[in-house]
């Protein structure tokens, strides 16, 4: 009789633990979703800030009028896009970074030390790579569980694709 009681208690405890675990699952998935939203916002904001900072540098340092024109457009369009993302982030209780991360700061310094055609080549290569990376980020976020961020992704992707096309059409490597 004691053996049977032991198994009943063991089964009840196991069921209680399983029920408790499944009750925690929604909270865990909610946290994972919030983390992925926060991660997306951080990466998108870093990329957008870098576009503006590096393009401001190019607008004054480039030897090419075409590159300067492209850079001015990047500053204008990414500044607006960054403001849109920041507004969405605030409404979702998320924050955007206030400054460039270490990688982008190092790249900015590298660009600041380049001159003439070397500057233009490095800037254009950077724009090609950054816009390609941003397209990958946007494509990876298409299933994000947030209507505002989904709208942001849908409206931003064509702009980033157009920027990449423009960067690819600039002369140079």
N, C-alpha and C positions, 0 to 999 in steps of 0.2 A: 504494500500500500504506500509506503514511503517513497518507493521508486517511482510510482505513478504520479504522486504529488510533485516530486522533483521535476519530472518532465513537463507537467502542466505549468509549473512556475517558470521553468526555463523557456517554454514556448511563449508564455505571456510576456516575459521580459524581452525576448527576441522580437516579438510583434511590436511591443512598445518602443524598442530601439529603432526598428525599421520605420514605424510610424513617425517617430521623432525625426529621423533622418529625412524622410520624404517631406515632412513639414518644413524643414530648413531649406530644401531645394529651391523653392521660389525666391527666398531671400538671397540665396547664393547666386542664382542666375540673374537676379536684379542687380546685384553688386557687380557681377561680371559684365553685364550690359552697361552699367554706369562707367565701369573702368574702361571698356572699349570706346565709349563715347568720349570720355575724358582723354584717352590716348589719341583718338582721332583729332580732337580739337587741338591738343598740344602739337601734334605733328603738322597739321594743316596751318596752324598759326605760325609755327617756326618757319615753315617753308614760305609763307606769305611775307613774313617780316624780312626774311633773307632776300627775297625778290626785291623788296623796296630798298633795303639798305645797299645791296650790291648794285642795283640799277641807279640809285642816286650817285654812287661813285662813278659809274659808267657815263652818266649824263655829263659829268664834268671832265673826266679823264680820257675818254675814248678819243682815238684819232680819226674815227670814221663817223661821218654824218649819219649814215644808216644805223649804226650801232647807237649813237646818241638818240636818234628818233625812237628806236625800239626801246631803249632804256627809259625814256620819258613816258612812253606808253605803259611800260611795266610799273613805274612808280604810280601813275594815275590809277590804273585798273586794279593793281594789287592793294593799294591804299584803301580803295572803296571795298574790295572784297574782304580785306582784313577787318574793317569796321563792321561789315555784315556778320562775319563769323564771331566777332567779339560780342555783338548784340545778342546773337543766338546763344552763345555760351553763357552769358549773364542770365538770360531768361531760363536756362536749364540748370543754373546753379554751378556752372563750371567756370574755370578761370583760363585765361590765355596767358602765355608767358609775356613778361614785361621787357625782356631783352633776348638777344640772340644766344643760342647755346654755344658751347665751346667750338664745335666743328664749324659753325657758320662764322664765328668770330675769327677763327684761324683763316678761313677762306677769304674773308673780307681783308684781313691783313696781307695775305698773299696778293690779292688784287691791288691793294693800295701800293704795294711795292713794285708792281709791274708797270711797264711803260709802252706807249706806242702800240705797234702791231701785236706785241706779246700780251699786252693788256686786253686788247680786243679779242684775241684768240682765246685767252683764258676765260674772259667774261662770257663769250658766246658758248664755249664748251660747258661752262657752268649752267647757263640758262637752259641749254639742251638737256643736261642731266637733271637739273632741278625740276623742270617741267615734266620730264618723263617720270621721275619719282612721284611727283604730285598726281599724275594720271593714275599711277599704280595705287596710290593711297586712296584716291577717289573711287576707283573701281572696286577696291577692297571694302569700301564703306557703303556700297550700294544697298546692302541688306541691313544697314544699321536700324535699330528699332527706335526711331525718333523722327517724327514727321518734319520738324523744322530742319534737322540736319539732313534728312533725305532731300528736301527741297534745295538746301544749300548745295549738296553734291550734284543734284540734277542741273542746277543753274551754273555751277562753277566749272563742271567738266568741259563743256564746249568752249569756254573761254580759255581754259588751260590748254586744250588741244590746239586752239588757234594760235596761242602764244608759242607753243612748240613748233608749229608749222612756220611761223614767222622767224623763229630762232634758226630753224633748219635752212631757211632761205637766205639768211645773212651770209655774206661772203666770208670765206675763211674755212678752217678745218671743222 
